Amino acid sequence: MNQRMNQLKEKNDGLFIPFITAGDPTPEATIDIALMLEEAGADLLELGIPYSDPLADGPTIQEASKRALAGGMTLEGAMKLVPLMRERGLTIPVVVFTYFNPLLQFGEKRFTELAGDMGIDGILVPDLPYEESDDLNTLCNKQGLSMISLVAPTSNARIKKIASRAEGFLYCVSSLGVTGERKKIDDRVYDFLETVKQASPVPVAVGFGISSNEQVKEMQQHADGVIVGSALVREIAKHEDLLKDEENRKDGLFQLKTFVTSLISS
């Protein structure tokens, strides 16, 4: 995935990486939303696996997980959506976002083998410290999966070490705390992003709190790309009834696409 992401970095003014929760509001709608996002300009899809006890997710994504879990979504079911997306024409890389406990319960080897079989391009485990990730990283390498690394403003001396093993893209957390929309991004993030870019061999994408066109434009001046999660998930919730209804889903997808286009337009 490194080569593809670096090529996209050279071609694009700024990478757009949307996050959605698998199964929110239904598995079928998730597939349609993924296809709409690629059509709207997504360079990579971050597919969240719903989990009942997340550490990094704010209330918006927690509610999305509740909706997906109530609908019967599972870790295995979420990963099995990816080949269905591919059959429908999805071509962008897909990275699954999950926490370590469900992955551990499922089995690290079984998880990475299934991810490889499903054509998943990478995995992101936000609560697994870099220092404890060697075993999972080795299993990912065997399946050709990129293990996405994260750095936060508190990473300090660990930035170079974490960046040295970064694959696909390096996820920069813009601010401390959980995910969610923020009216203003802390100005100190700019020095942090510059430090990370100097150390990273792969594109640097910034996430946590980005929810407006102004913030996207501002962050793209300092990073190679942006990750948008809560703002998009909020829009999905807003149009939940349309998206759940197969006959009217097109209307919900149109509303979502209008929002995404307004978010990333230059």
C-alpha positions as CSV (number, residue, x, y, z in Angstrom):
1,M,0.0,0.0,0.0
2,N,3.0,2.3,0.5
3,Q,3.6,2.7,-3.2
4,R,-0.1,3.4,-4.0
5,M,-0.4,6.0,-1.2
6,N,2.8,7.8,-2.2
7,Q,1.5,7.9,-5.8
8,L,-1.8,9.4,-4.6
9,K,0.1,11.9,-2.5
10,E,2.0,13.1,-5.6
11,K,-1.2,13.3,-7.7
12,N,-3.6,14.9,-5.2
13,D,-3.7,18.3,-3.6
14,G,-4.7,16.5,-0.4
15,L,-5.7,12.9,0.5
16,F,-9.2,12.4,1.8
17,I,-9.7,9.5,4.1
18,P,-13.3,9.0,5.4
19,F,-14.2,6.8,8.4
20,I,-17.5,4.9,8.5
21,T,-18.8,2.2,10.9
22,A,-19.5,-1.2,9.4
23,G,-23.2,-2.0,9.6
24,D,-24.3,1.6,10.3
25,P,-27.2,1.8,9.7
26,T,-27.2,-1.6,7.8
27,P,-24.6,-3.8,6.1
28,E,-26.1,-3.0,2.7
29,A,-26.1,0.7,3.3
30,T,-22.4,0.5,4.4
31,I,-21.5,-1.0,1.0
32,D,-23.4,1.7,-0.9
33,I,-21.9,4.5,1.3
34,A,-18.4,3.1,0.6
35,L,-19.0,3.3,-3.2
36,M,-20.5,6.8,-2.9
37,L,-17.4,7.9,-0.9
38,E,-15.0,6.7,-3.6
39,E,-17.1,8.4,-6.3
40,A,-17.0,11.6,-4.2
41,G,-13.2,11.6,-4.0
42,A,-12.1,9.3,-1.2
43,D,-8.6,8.0,-1.6
44,L,-8.8,5.3,1.1
45,L,-11.7,4.0,3.3
46,E,-11.3,3.5,7.0
47,L,-13.9,0.9,8.0
48,G,-14.6,0.9,11.7
49,I,-15.5,-2.4,13.4
50,P,-18.3,-1.6,15.9
51,Y,-17.2,-2.3,19.5
52,S,-19.1,-1.9,22.8
53,D,-16.2,-0.6,24.9
54,P,-14.2,1.8,22.7
55,L,-11.4,4.0,24.2
56,A,-10.8,6.5,21.4
57,D,-14.3,7.0,20.0
58,G,-16.4,10.0,21.0
59,P,-20.2,9.9,21.5
60,T,-21.1,10.2,17.8
61,I,-19.1,7.1,16.8
62,Q,-20.2,5.3,19.9
63,E,-23.8,5.7,18.8
64,A,-22.9,4.4,15.4
65,S,-21.4,1.3,17.0
66,K,-24.5,0.8,19.0
67,R,-26.7,1.0,15.9
68,A,-24.4,-1.5,14.1
69,L,-24.2,-3.9,17.0
70,A,-28.0,-3.8,17.4
71,G,-28.3,-4.7,13.8
72,G,-26.1,-7.8,14.3
73,M,-22.8,-6.6,13.0
74,T,-19.7,-8.6,14.1
75,L,-16.0,-8.3,13.6
76,E,-16.1,-11.1,11.1
77,G,-19.2,-9.7,9.4
78,A,-17.6,-6.3,9.1
79,M,-14.5,-7.7,7.3
80,K,-16.7,-9.8,5.0
81,L,-18.3,-6.6,3.7
82,V,-15.0,-5.7,1.9
83,P,-15.2,-8.3,-0.9
84,L,-18.8,-7.4,-1.4
85,M,-17.7,-3.8,-1.9
86,R,-15.0,-5.0,-4.3
87,E,-17.6,-6.9,-6.3
88,R,-19.6,-3.7,-6.6
89,G,-16.6,-1.9,-8.0
90,L,-14.7,-0.4,-5.0
91,T,-11.1,0.1,-5.9
92,I,-9.6,2.3,-3.2
93,P,-7.6,0.7,-0.3
94,V,-9.6,-0.3,2.7
95,V,-8.2,-0.2,6.3
96,V,-10.2,-1.7,9.1
97,F,-10.2,0.1,12.4
98,T,-10.6,-2.1,15.5
99,Y,-9.6,-2.3,19.1
100,F,-7.2,-4.9,20.4
101,N,-9.5,-6.7,22.8
102,P,-11.9,-8.0,20.1
103,L,-9.0,-8.8,17.9
104,L,-7.3,-10.7,20.7
105,Q,-10.5,-12.6,21.4
106,F,-10.9,-13.5,17.7
107,G,-7.3,-14.5,17.5
108,E,-4.5,-12.4,16.0
109,K,-3.4,-15.1,13.5
110,R,-7.0,-15.8,12.5
111,F,-7.8,-12.1,12.2
112,T,-4.9,-11.3,9.9
113,E,-5.5,-14.4,7.8
114,L,-9.2,-13.4,7.4
115,A,-8.2,-9.8,6.6
116,G,-5.8,-11.1,3.9
117,D,-8.5,-13.4,2.5
118,M,-11.0,-10.6,2.3
119,G,-8.7,-8.3,0.3
120,I,-8.3,-5.8,3.2
121,D,-5.3,-3.6,2.7
122,G,-4.4,-2.6,6.2
123,I,-5.4,-2.6,9.9
124,L,-5.4,0.2,12.5
125,V,-5.5,-0.7,16.2
126,P,-5.5,2.6,18.2
127,D,-5.1,1.1,21.7
128,L,-2.1,-1.2,20.8
129,P,1.1,0.6,21.8
130,Y,3.9,0.5,19.3
131,E,6.2,-1.2,21.8
132,E,3.7,-4.1,22.0
133,S,2.8,-4.5,18.4
134,D,5.7,-6.6,17.0
135,D,3.8,-9.9,17.0
136,L,0.8,-8.4,15.2
137,N,3.0,-6.5,12.8
138,T,4.8,-9.8,11.9
139,L,1.4,-11.5,11.2
140,C,0.3,-8.5,9.1
141,N,3.5,-8.7,7.0
142,K,2.8,-12.4,6.3
143,Q,-0.6,-11.5,4.8
144,G,0.6,-8.4,2.9
145,L,-1.3,-6.1,5.3
146,S,-0.1,-2.6,6.2
147,M,-0.3,-1.9,9.9
148,I,-1.2,1.8,10.2
149,S,0.7,3.6,13.0
150,L,-0.6,6.5,15.0
151,V,1.3,9.4,16.6
152,A,-0.2,12.0,19.0
153,P,1.1,15.3,20.3
154,T,2.3,13.5,23.3
155,S,4.4,11.0,21.3
156,N,7.5,13.3,21.5
157,A,10.6,11.2,21.4
158,R,8.7,8.2,20.1
159,I,7.8,9.9,16.8
160,K,10.9,8.9,14.9
161,K,10.7,5.4,16.2
162,I,7.0,5.0,15.3
163,A,7.5,6.7,11.9
164,S,10.4,4.4,11.0
165,R,8.0,1.5,10.7
166,A,5.0,3.4,9.3
167,E,3.1,1.8,6.4
168,G,0.4,3.1,4.1
169,F,0.0,6.4,5.9
170,L,0.9,7.8,9.3
171,Y,-2.1,8.8,11.3
172,C,-1.6,12.0,13.3
173,V,-4.0,12.6,16.1
174,S,-4.6,16.4,16.0
175,S,-5.6,16.7,19.7
176,L,-5.8,14.7,22.9
177,G,-9.1,13.1,24.0
178,V,-11.6,11.1,22.0
179,T,-12.8,11.5,18.5
180,G,-15.4,14.2,17.7
181,E,-16.0,17.4,16.0
182,R,-14.1,20.5,17.4
183,K,-14.9,24.1,16.6
184,K,-11.2,24.9,16.6
185,I,-8.0,22.8,16.2
186,D,-5.2,23.7,18.6
187,D,-2.6,25.8,16.8
188,R,0.2,23.7,18.3
189,V,-0.7,20.9,15.9
190,Y,1.2,22.7,13.1
191,D,4.6,22.2,14.7
192,F,3.7,18.7,15.6
193,L,2.7,17.9,12.0
194,E,5.9,19.4,10.6
195,T,8.0,17.2,13.0
196,V,6.1,14.1,11.9
197,K,6.4,14.9,8.2
198,Q,10.1,15.2,8.5
199,A,10.3,11.7,10.1
200,S,7.7,9.9,8.0
201,P,8.5,7.8,4.9
202,V,4.7,7.6,4.0
203,P,2.0,10.3,3.7
204,V,0.9,12.0,6.9
205,A,-2.8,12.2,7.5
206,V,-4.4,14.1,10.4
207,G,-7.6,13.2,12.1
208,F,-9.7,13.8,15.2
209,G,-12.0,16.8,15.2
210,I,-11.9,17.8,11.5
211,S,-15.5,18.6,10.5
212,S,-15.7,21.6,8.2
213,N,-14.4,22.7,4.8
214,E,-12.3,25.4,6.5
215,Q,-10.6,22.9,8.7
216,V,-10.0,20.5,5.8
217,K,-8.3,23.3,3.8
218,E,-6.3,24.4,6.8
219,M,-5.1,20.9,7.6
220,Q,-4.2,20.1,4.0
221,Q,-1.7,23.0,4.1
222,H,0.2,21.2,6.8
223,A,-0.4,17.5,6.2
224,D,-0.7,15.2,3.2
225,G,-4.3,14.3,4.0
226,V,-7.2,14.5,6.3
227,I,-9.3,11.8,8.1
228,V,-12.9,12.7,8.7
229,G,-15.0,10.4,10.9
230,S,-17.5,11.9,13.4
231,A,-18.8,14.6,11.0
232,L,-19.5,12.0,8.4
233,V,-21.0,9.5,10.9
234,R,-23.2,12.3,12.2
235,E,-24.6,12.8,8.6
236,I,-25.2,9.1,8.3
237,A,-27.2,9.2,11.5
238,K,-29.1,12.2,10.2
239,H,-30.3,10.3,7.2
240,E,-30.6,6.9,8.9
241,D,-34.2,6.3,7.9
242,L,-33.5,7.0,4.2
243,L,-30.3,4.9,4.2
244,K,-32.1,1.9,5.9
245,D,-34.9,1.9,3.3
246,E,-33.7,0.3,0.1
247,E,-36.2,2.1,-2.0
248,N,-35.2,5.5,-0.7
249,R,-31.5,4.9,-0.1
250,K,-30.5,6.8,-3.2
251,D,-31.9,10.0,-1.6
252,G,-29.9,9.4,1.6
253,L,-26.7,8.8,-0.5
254,F,-27.4,12.0,-2.4
255,Q,-27.6,13.9,0.8
256,L,-24.4,12.3,2.1
257,K,-22.5,13.0,-1.2
258,T,-23.6,16.6,-1.1
259,F,-22.2,16.9,2.4
260,V,-18.9,15.2,1.5
261,T,-18.5,17.3,-1.6
262,S,-19.0,20.5,0.4
263,L,-16.5,19.3,3.0
264,I,-13.6,18.6,0.6
265,S,-14.2,21.1,-2.2
266,S,-11.4,23.6,-2.8
